Amino acid sequence: MHDERYEALAASAPSSPASARMAGRPLRSWAVWTAGFLSFPIAGLAGRAVAGRVDSPTAALVGGAVTGLVIGIGQSLAGHRRLDPRRWIPATTIGIGLGLPLGAALVGYGTSLPVLAAMGAVTGLVLGIAQAFALPGRTRLREAWGVAMPALWALGWSRHHARRDQRRRTVHGLRRHGGSGRLGPVRIPAARAAARPYARRYIRPYAREGVPMNDSPNHVVFGAGAIGLATVEALRRRGESVRLVNRSGSAPVPEDVDVVGGDAKDPAFTTAVARGARVVYQILNPPYHQWVQQFPGLQAGVLAAAEATGARLVSMENVYMYGRPGGRPFTETSPNAATTRKGRLRGGMADHLLAAHRAGRVEVAIGRASDYFGPRGGGQTVLGDRVFRPALRGATAGVIGDPDQPHTYTYIPDIGEGLALLGEHPDAGGEIWHLPNDPRTHTTRQLVDMVYHLAGHSRTRLRSVPTLALRALGIFNPTVRELIEMRYEFEEPFIVDSGKITDRLGATATPLEEALEQTLADYRARAQNA
C-alpha cells in the first residue's frame, strides 16, 4: 500500500558527499553517479515492499534498514572509491534503520506536512551522525555533514509533501468544477453512491448587494465542521429548514440546505444571512493555534446577528474553562478555574454571552461537550484518526496522556441532537447545559479495546505519545504545540456529568458501544471509497 514516508525517503537525501566533486568528470562518472541517484526511489520501493506501511515500530525499523541499505550501496557507488563501502553502507543502514522508527514514533506515524518535516529531521539527525563517523578520515568539516542532514531531510520530505498536495489539489479542483456544473456529470457506481447519500453543495459567496438564499430558514448554523454538520442533520430530522454558513460556501449537505460562504467576523454578513431565523448556532472552530486571535471576533459576529434579528443564540463550547477536575466530576455549576490560555479564553467568551443574556440583549443557551468522537471527527479528536484508522488495519493506535484514567468522551451526533434541542426547547435559554454523555465513564484504554474488538482484532495495540515527543513535534506543528497545555485532561480522572440535560430536557446519550460501532463503520466506508 502507498506510504508517503518511503516516497519522502526516496526524495530527500543528498546523493553522496563526493558527488559535487565529480561534476567535472561527467562522462567517466556518469554511470556510477546515476546509480547513486537512482538508489533513492529504488530504496523507497524496496522498503515499502519489504515492510509495508510505516505504522508500527517493527515496520519502521525493517523498512528503514532496507531503505538505508539500498541508499548506502548507491551512495558508495556514486562516491567512486572515495567512500569505504565497508563503513558507509552499514552506517547508512543503521542511521535510517534507527532514525526512521525514532522519528515515526515521536510524531505518531502521521503523514501531514509538519509531521513529515519533523520525522525527516529526526531521521536525518541520526543518519547524519552515523555517516559523519563513516566519512574518510581526511574529510574536513565532517561535523557539518551531521549538522546539515536534519535540515536537508526535513526539507526533502516537506517538498515531497508539497508535490503530493499539488497533485491532490488538481484532482480536488476538477471535483470542485464538477460540483459547480462546469464539467459534465460523472456517473457514480451504485455501491459508492449508497455510501455517499448526498453530494457537496456549492453556493456562490455572499455579496454586498445581497445573499443568495432560498426563503428565510428557521435555523442558521455557523460552522460546517463535524459538529456543524451533525447539528444540520439533527435539525433536518425534526423537519426544520436550515442554512449552513462557512468561509468557503461549500459543504456535503442535502439539496434542501442553503450553504452560504463569507466572513463570520463581519456583522453585516452574519446579520444578512441570519435574517428571519428563529435560532442561530455558533459552532465555529478556528485553527487551534489561532483561537486567541480569531475566536472572540467570530463569536462577536454571530452574537451581532442574533441581537439584530432577535434570534436565540445557541453556542457550542468545550469544558476548558473549568481547569483541572481535582478529583470531582464537572457539572454546570463548576467554577471557571482554568489556568491555561485557551481555558481562560473560553471562560471569558462564555461570560460575555451570559452577560448579554442577563442584559436582555439576546437569548442565549450554551451547550458544552467533552472531548468528542464520531463520524467526520478526523484528526481533530483524540479518539479519531489515530485510533480508528489503525484499528481497521490492526496497527498501533496512539493517544496522549494516561490511557488508564477514566475520561468522558461525547459522541458527535449526540452533540448535534443536544444543540438542536437547546435551539427549540422553551426552558433552555439563559443556562449552561452539558450535552449528553454516556453516564458509564470508561478509561481511554477500554474504549480503544472496544474499537479493536469491533474491528475484528483479538488484541489491542496502543501506545501513549510521550510529552517529550509532543514538544519535539510542536517545534514544527503549532497545533500540537497548543495541545501540550491541555494534556492535564488525560493525566487524571476527567468526568463530565450531563445529568441536568437528561433530567430536565429529556436528552439521552447513545450507548458507547453503539457510538463506537457507528464511528468505525463510518471510517470503514470512507476507507473503501477513498
SULURJO-V898970 format. One record per backbone hydrogen bond with DSSP energy under -0.5 kcal/mol. CO is the residue of the C=O (numbers start at 1). NH is the residue of the N-H. Records with the same first field share a line. If there is no record, write none. Layout:
# SULURJO-V898970
CO=NH / NH
This chain:
# SULURJO-V898970
3=6 / 7
4=8
5=9
6=10
7=11
8=11 / 12
9=12 / 13
16=19
18=21 / 22
19=22
20=23
21=24
22=25
23=26
25=29
26=30
29=33
30=34
31=35
32=36
33=37
34=38
35=39
37=40
38=42
39=43
40=44
41=45
42=46
43=47
44=48
45=49
46=50
47=51
48=52
53=55
55=396
56=60
57=61
58=62
59=63
60=64
61=65
62=66
63=67
64=68
65=69
66=70
67=71
68=72
69=73
70=74
71=75
72=76
73=77
74=78
75=79
76=80 / 81
77=80
79=82
83=85
84=87 / 88
85=89 / 90
87=91
88=92
89=93
90=94
91=95
92=96
93=97
94=98
95=99
96=100
98=102
99=103
100=104
101=105
102=106
103=107
104=108 / 109
105=108
107=110
112=116
113=117
114=118
115=119
116=120
117=121
118=122
119=123
120=124
121=125
122=126
123=127
124=128
125=129
126=130
127=131
128=132
129=133
130=134
131=135
132=135
136=139
139=142
141=144 / 145
142=145 / 146
143=147
144=148
145=149
146=150
147=151
148=152
149=153
150=154
151=155
152=156
153=157
154=158
155=159
156=160
157=161
158=162
159=163
160=164
161=165
162=166
163=167
164=168
165=169
166=170
167=171
168=172
169=173
170=174
171=175
172=176
173=177
174=178
175=179
176=180
177=182 / 183
178=181
189=193
190=194
191=195
192=196
201=251
207=210
210=207
218=278 / 279
219=243
220=222 / 281
221=223 / 245
222=283
225=229
226=230
227=231
228=232
229=233
230=234
231=235
232=236
233=237
234=238
235=238 / 240
236=239
241=219
242=258
243=221
244=260
245=223
246=262
249=203
251=201 / 253
254=257
256=258
258=244
260=246
261=206
262=264
263=266
265=267
266=270
267=271
268=272
269=273
270=274
271=275
272=275
274=277
278=312
279=220
280=314
281=222 / 283
282=316
287=290
288=291
290=294
291=295 / 296
294=298
295=299
296=300
297=301
298=302
299=303
300=304
301=305
302=306
303=307
304=308
305=309
306=310 / 311
312=280 / 314
313=315 / 365
314=282
315=367
317=369
319=322
320=323
321=337 / 338
325=328
330=497
331=334
335=337
340=344
341=345
342=346
343=347
344=348
345=349
346=350
347=351
348=352
349=353
350=354
351=355
352=356
353=357
354=358
355=359
356=361 / 362
357=360
362=364
363=313
364=430
365=315
366=433
367=317
368=435
371=410
372=383
373=412
374=377
377=380
378=381 / 385
381=384
382=384
384=387 / 388
385=389 / 390
386=398
387=391
388=392
389=393
390=394 / 395
397=463
399=465
401=403
402=405
403=445
405=444
406=494
407=442
408=371
410=373
411=414 / 415
412=416
413=417
414=418
415=419
416=420
417=421
418=422
419=423
420=424
421=424 / 425
425=428
428=431
431=366
433=368 / 435
439=441
442=407
443=447
444=448
445=449
446=450
447=451
448=452
449=453
450=454
451=455
452=457
453=456
460=462
461=397
463=399
465=401
466=470
467=471
468=472
469=473
470=474
471=475
472=475
473=476 / 477
476=478
477=481
478=482
479=483
480=484
482=485
483=486
484=487
486=489
487=490
488=491
490=402
494=408
495=330 / 497
498=502
499=503
500=504
501=505 / 507
502=506
511=515
512=516
513=517
514=518
515=519
516=520
517=521
518=522
519=523
520=524
521=525
522=526
523=527
524=528
525=529
526=530
527=530
